[in-house]
Amino acid sequence: MTPKVRRWMLARMSRVGVCALGALLVACSSNSPTPALSPSASATAARVLSFTPSPTITPEPTLAPRQIPHVPALQPDPLLERAQITIDIEERPGVPWEAAAFAVTRPAVDASYRAQIAAAFGVTGDGFVGAGPDGTAPWRVWFDTNRTVALNERTGDVLFLGPNADDGTGPSGPAVHDPGGDQVKLLTHLGTVAQFDYTLLSEFHGGDTTASVERLVDGSWLEPGTRTTVAFFPSYTTSDRGNSATIFGTDELSLYTSRGQLAELVHRPIAGLSVRAIYDINSTMLYRDAVRELKAAPSRYLRLLSVPPTEPMTLHVDPANATIGQSWAGAPRGNLTHADETLVPAWAFYASGSTASGKPVSAVFTVDAIKPEFRVQPPSSATGLTADTLLRTQLSVTLGGHRPGLMNVGETVADELVGLACASGTFVISQTDPDTATAMATCPSGAHPSLVMRKAFPGYVRSIWYLSELRK
């Protein structure tokens, strides 16, 4: 296939459906069985399945070696896995296809980028750079009286948490302001290179509990209210514009009050994509097979839900609202960045329906697009102390009001001694500087552990303390 012909074919593939692969490099076999079409879907399917490669064209070598991949499997979300879902979706065979594996380039976190982020949110100064235990990427945080902005020093990820505001129910009337436009404008100020759209498979709206899939703050900061969650699924194009990928997840997630006040933002930018490898047709899931996996365990593949998962619901998926993109997998749950994760091909399904009490529901599911025999399970979710856990704990204290005693070194030492089977022990603290302390303990067992304590965010008066080193 010549480059000219490939560009002609890709230009025709404007809508990804059962056959096509707008987020990936696709090769549809001309002699593959086509799905049986229902009358209601004939127009859509005809548009999706309309082109057929000429048999006289000789394919060129692919951009990267073909291989049978082993990719991390997608994992269920603990919050959504308990949802009781009955799902209705038509099975169709689909056709074999190939998927591109992408390598990710992240933005350079330098003085210019830091200044750009600070200016976008109206914060001043250098912020406070947190600790990075075990070499994990530290967070730079601006603790403002009206907002908190966190910037990961390695990945460029940005978190914003505004005041715990809830403006109540929005104004009545047919005209409802869509905060999605405000979010895209803000992301532009943050320097994003992603492309955004306002279609069904590009933007998702839910209640304020939808944002809880991103567990940024414990405690009372995100009590249920009348806020709106907006999630965009960003699309990125490789530098040669030969391939593109849409990421289905929470990379671009925001929470707005009914009057347009920003309460929370999660921004995980990518500077560029490059094709690392091509997954061949022997390893990818047909549409029919992905549907069967979804129907067998819908809550396992649930990623976004517009309402709390507190009552049974019945959902329907129109085959026209299914596509193929990418999702993140491979790292333990609880990480705030994708630094240890891999982009993997995934089927995405948009569903709508109602709860048992009649409330309207919308949902997004992502299903592994690689066959089960080529998937590997990610590592255990049990991880040690990281920069992410320190930030989450700090936000839980300063914003959520959870465990305020962690801002006191003595109370933090007492908590640590409980885990050392020394709860009734005594200790003496010596402090060499405002951010470092050493506690010499005497336990009932006769042990004398020494605990080196440090502030998670040195220089910040309200920083939490954590156990940096234990000497026995």
Stockholm file with secondary structure:
# STOCKHOLM 1.0

chainA/1-472         MTPKVRRWMLARMSRVGVCALGALLVACSSNSPTPALSPSASATAARVLSFTPSPTITPEPTLAPRQIPHVPALQPDPLLERAQITIDIEERPGVPWEAAAFAVTRPAVDASYRAQIAAAFGVTGDGFVGAGPDGTAPWRVWFDTNRTVALNERTGDVLFLGPNADDGTGPSGPAVHDPGGDQVKLLTHLGTVAQFDYTLLSEFHGGDTTASVERLVDGSWLEPGTRTTVAFFPSYTTSDRGNSATIFGTDELSLYTSRGQLAELVHRPIAGLSVRAIYDINSTMLYRDAVRELKAAPSRYLRLLSVPPTEPMTLHVDPANATIGQSWAGAPRGNLTHADETLVPAWAFYASGSTASGKPVSAVFTVDAIKPEFRVQPPSSATGLTADTLLRTQLSVTLGGHRPGLMNVGETVADELVGLACASGTFVISQTDPDTATAMATCPSGAHPSLVMRKAFPGYVRSIWYLSELRK
#=GR chainA/1-472 SS CCHHHHHHHHHHCCSCCSSCCTTSCCCCCTTSCCCCCCGGGHHHHHHHTCCCCCTTCCCCCCSSCEECCCEECCCCCTTTTTCCEEEEECCCCCCCCCEEEEEEECCCCSHHHHHHHHHHHTCCSCCEECCCGGGCCCEEEEECSSCEEEEETTTCCEEEECCCCCCCSCCCSSCCCCTHHHHHHHHHHTTCCCBCCCSTTTEEEEEGGGGGGSCCCCTTTTCCCSCEEEEECCEEECTTSSCEEEBCSSSEEEEECTTSCEEEEEECCCCEEEEEEEECTTTBCCHHHHHHHHHHCGGGGEEEESSCSCSCEEEEECGGGEEEEEEEESSCTTCSSSTTCEEEEEEEEEEEEEETTCCEEEEEEEEECBCGGGEECCCCSCCCCCHHHHHHHHHHHHTTCCCGGGGSHHHHHHHHHHHTTCTTCEEEEEEEETTEEEEEEECTTSCCCEEEEEESSTTCTTCCEEEEEEEC
#=GC SS_cons         CCHHHHHHHHHHCCSCCSSCCTTSCCCCCTTSCCCCCCGGGHHHHHHHTCCCCCTTCCCCCCSSCEECCCEECCCCCTTTTTCCEEEEECCCCCCCCCEEEEEEECCCCSHHHHHHHHHHHTCCSCCEECCCGGGCCCEEEEECSSCEEEEETTTCCEEEECCCCCCCSCCCSSCCCCTHHHHHHHHHHTTCCCBCCCSTTTEEEEEGGGGGGSCCCCTTTTCCCSCEEEEECCEEECTTSSCEEEBCSSSEEEEECTTSCEEEEEECCCCEEEEEEEECTTTBCCHHHHHHHHHHCGGGGEEEESSCSCSCEEEEECGGGEEEEEEEESSCTTCSSSTTCEEEEEEEEEEEEEETTCCEEEEEEEEECBCGGGEECCCCSCCCCCHHHHHHHHHHHHTTCCCGGGGSHHHHHHHHHHHTTCTTCEEEEEEEETTEEEEEEECTTSCCCEEEEEESSTTCTTCCEEEEEEEC
//
